[in-house]
Amino acid sequence: KNYGDGWNKGFFEGLLVWPIGAFIDTLAQGFGYQVGIGNEGTPTNGVPQLLAILVVTVVIRLFMVLVTFKQTIGNAKMTELQPEISKIQAKYPNSNTNKYEKQRMAEEMQKLYKKNHINPLSTIFVLIIQFPVFICVWAALQGSAFLSSGSLFGLNFSTSISSMLFNAEAWSTGGAVAALVLFLLMAAAQVVSMLLPQWIQKAKAKKIAKLGKN
């Protein structure tokens, strides 16, 4: 209900969920959302809510890029150093069973990281930051008062996609078609997000192989 109530609910609720939810509602109002528009049972136009979601998504993404920029650069350097890392690993083929070789390999790897100003734990740091932020954004979207009403292309924001798809009346009004399109877009985005890192890694591996050969 208010900022203080958010902190009463929990640490992350006060720190991120309530501020992000309030930001969404403020943006929706700024884009033209008005409380009470539409007859009872008739959802209001959902364009302001959609624009608010888009702006919040961009802002959060930019924030995450700024926070994790140094770690992202470190990950890129790790990829560039892969040929040298492979050489060090090749010098100690028995490192899995020989403690002396394992220690020597770890020392050389540490020197290589220190020389190039790389923190091998940066990837974990990025995940530690991203996970709670994205969870809080999702909670704010669910808790936003202005996202509980409105519709776009006949699809009510307060109705789940599954209920729209299995509603015969929704197919006649066009809401189910919008739900189906949204579902397909969500599925395609999920597949791309899963495969994209593999595609990028394969492209980098080819480049690394050429560099190593040269």
PyMOL commands that set and color helices and strands:
alter all, ss='L'
color gray80, all
select helices_A, chain A and resi 3-9+11-30+47-67+69-80+82-91+99-115+122-143+146-148+161-165+168-173+175-213
alter helices_A, ss='H'
color red, helices_A
select strands_A, chain A and resi 151-152+155-156
alter strands_A, ss='S'
color yellow, strands_A
deselect
rebuild
show_as cartoon
